[in-house]
Amino acid sequence: MLQKRSVFLLFMVLLLLIVLTGWGVMFQRAANTKSDMSHAPSVRQGMGRERGMMDMGGMMSGMMDMGGMMSGPHGATIRLRDSKGTHPLAIPSVLQPTYEHGEAVYTLRAEVGETELIDGIKTETYGYNGSFLGPVLRFKKGEHVRVQFTNNLREPTTVHWHGLIVPPVVDGGPENRIMPGEATSLTFDVLQDPATLWFHPHPHGQTSEQVYKGLAGLVYIDDDEAKLLNLPETYGQNDIPLIFQDRLFTSNGQLDYWKVANADGTLGDTLLINGTVDPILKVQPEPVRFRLLNGSNARTLTIRLNTGDAFMQVATDGGLLDQPQMIQQITLSPAERAEIVVDFGALKDRQSLALVDDEGVVLLPLSVQKAQHSVQAKPIVSNPSYTSFLSSTENADVLLKESSVQHQVVFFGMMQMVQINGKKYDPRRVDFKARQGKTEIWEFYNKPDMMGGMVHPVHLHGAQFQIISRNGERPPVTEQGFKDTFAIAPGERVRVLVTFQYTGTYMLHCHLLEHEDQGMMATVLVQ
């Protein structure tokens, strides 16, 4: 007991030394940085060196509540406030391609701008083809795509196609940096079945800030077979994207990341959906498909109807489930997606309807309108062409008994001490080697520390995988579709089945963006 207490005290002393060392850095930054961000480029030059010292104020407040801080995204200590429902939900535009020599060509720009997120206040933001967030890119399965990208920021960036199976040279990892003013052409073939994916920056040490300030957009993959499933498909009417992001505004209404950043995950008290503060959505009394993305830096969200009614989950990160599943709530860690269908025509209670979180906070008020026309809801069906390998009970049972694990991955740590298999990210080092076209079993373990540990959202580039087991048991049906991101709790072991289609180097990392920026990443070489 005495030994444990001594170790704990030593740990706390080390933390205090880190905090005290960083106070000078923080105050110097505060003194040299103007609120109009006129010196932002020079401040950002030192981000890599100062990363481990970011937001000492946040770290100190975390030390006052170690239990909350150590519990990580699932134990978020900053409560969201209710949406007032005063602004119609913004619906992202769809970026239309041109067609040249058999290619679908999209023009995309990363830009600095101002956005009126709060009434009467101009907030400096980043966006794609605009001042905040980006348009939806709709790809068709089987087509060849060319994205003409220009970086109009004052700093390097990348475009990571999160969940899209593309060669490493266009994957947009930290090694694919695009410099300020640089234009580049990103080309790839669309190989996947219908899915809701997304794109965002991935420059090492700057990802968390760039996403926080607005760089994110959705990717839809379509094909003709999906139309046979009777899923709602009228964009913006009964097929609606919902990008959830929590933010903390300064007193003058700015998204000053370095004033609020926290080394164990930056949280906010204001939820933006599609960039809208205090949103409300009008819907018809019919089945409505919501494509959910948790685009937050660190917050995990549980989403449900305030009436307790069930709804249908039809897809996970990487595409459609074999069979629709009736559920009453869904939990998404940062970067996870899901597609759900709510039949507003079948709900008995349509008054004061809203999507809420697990604490009952109103995320999105829903106003069910009078029917404009008679809607005959068609039953949503499954399609054998999307059936996964794990849908077979026999196949799943064999894998549960399989003892041959090709790769073991251990996540551990907090703040600047985060690591994978005992190491921080080094672009010169290869951490794992995989074989192209070979189906492998990877086991992930979240190693607890003396304080309990944190939940980590795990993301693997370059492949869509399937979760075989959690702690030796089959995952819930709602996790048995294709995935590229999943949450792993302290002490938990998760096995996944993965096949890489391209050779080259991909990233494996924690998608709590502050952990990612501090080196909780590893490289995977596919040969």
Steps between C-alpha positions, in 0.01 A plus 500: 500500500784738593680417177191576291453830684865593434464425128181705488666796673796480262257499205323809635831682557601431139168637377543811712850555359360473147232755583740746663746468210221582258360808675774721357433368150129562536535854633758588235261377230215700654715814506617465141177387335239761406133418493481593130746213427724741305807312626349154458758373246797574728322346799428183307863456401573382853203270538694178466744593777234641731246225443565319824448821695170606347228640722661473839188668636291213366744248642492669841122499505515134402725430800228645721270230369723204419214256479332693220820566311625144520171358378561667165240573231229283659538692826482849352493760777368797297125464460339609175228761515157445344438614146259795508364398160524854362683430172394270215750218461745572218523228235843473332503559127594216265814564294427421136781347293597559142585203281822490301632196314302258716595669828267665750688823584435692823655837586570542872668781693598540866428862593511752784186703551247648740172339597208634702462198728364719780248769406671831425856369548751415229715204604825418323462150361640252249298326232503312172367707207362741757558640845389204717478122446470380143267367233393138463693307235290224345708225337364208303632151553728403213581852377839664470527821703736794474496765774672826407600634841649839590626597846406864560582484871799668660639164611555148363205263489397165351172348378438168675221292345378344823361152430571510128720218368762682293877464440723653771629771264153664502379382843585838653702383797764719665756409233272646224544866605381768259671835555330843509412612147571157356259325262499125445302234319370199699381206288352167604242236415188457712493134600250487784134428547264784605617675817519832683864605538669835564811706428709718729861621544771280652825705534692376801475740795234716334208267433307584815510877439413479129201273561392714796494810282280334238681272255269201451262372235300192407546243224214285376557189291201406286410216268187385321446188711450706817188650342333159531510513882220759535720733702398868499720670241374855432796708617413774747139384536494141625874423464672745734865524612567592864858605585529532881784716641533651848678833532585755771481862388707772662332806654527681167349209308817353353625143460839571655621141520811568707302676771276199560710202385541208738769236462253221578231619262352843432134525596242773455164596646341595166402236246507594135311280255600561140658819631170625647478626859161442668360304202148375433390266220161478333409152375205343323300216664694236308812284541807726512856377460762675713868457415676562831863609535661573834747762377603611850863517610441286807137479614313170475129545429205277581201595285137404557146635467370680808180291478691176539368373166706248307649571161685296241877480452580414139875565471829528689820689400576298191157427360163333534426234758384162375167553674349822644505500881245662732672694778412775751833679508836504327842597635766647273857574603691768306512423123241220515200509267166325482186522293162483671141524377228660715142450383337826608169386355484212747587694818207545737645804679620765255486800735823646643691229314882511500821308468666505843814361659530256789461787751181621335665806345306613193730463200254555216134600543280334235182658366272253323302687235154424368517252217535671164406180323410143584811294576492124481805383691667207327667236716877533501656177381839333510702419192714186463762691301599690817505198731817487706714200584409531868127472433553126487481360854730216397767739373475715812531201734813382320659843536412521869698179553784612273822534699720631219528876552735663248538834679455616857452872561513654850359849565618666822533837669363851529602856408848514346580153635274319253654211308433194284700189587716714727598749230403841366459566130819520296455541122837331443390179673276214382298360789296225331531307175204348317462303177300640210183299438548279808219494756649543847382511859614803698451520877475837675547535876440813707747465787374662822730711716490558874231765454278273291574615147307666219271391222677523165328515160717282273527585129679298231571654161487312170238236578151429623511227764251294696497461876524131590476525876503720808662321793442164331131558429334580170442874461143633502322466168517877450883472492517207261508711186817637344688746721804725487470645853395351834523591867699282737459533876778452759572129547310404187627273220354533153582280203437607142517331162680719243628476141709769331455546126792733426870495586674783681494669840179580689427644842352340813409740778272626773232727353480711811669774299716641779642152565563455128689829482712405801624183334246226574554370148677211333593414143382190315702387198300287257724291273 
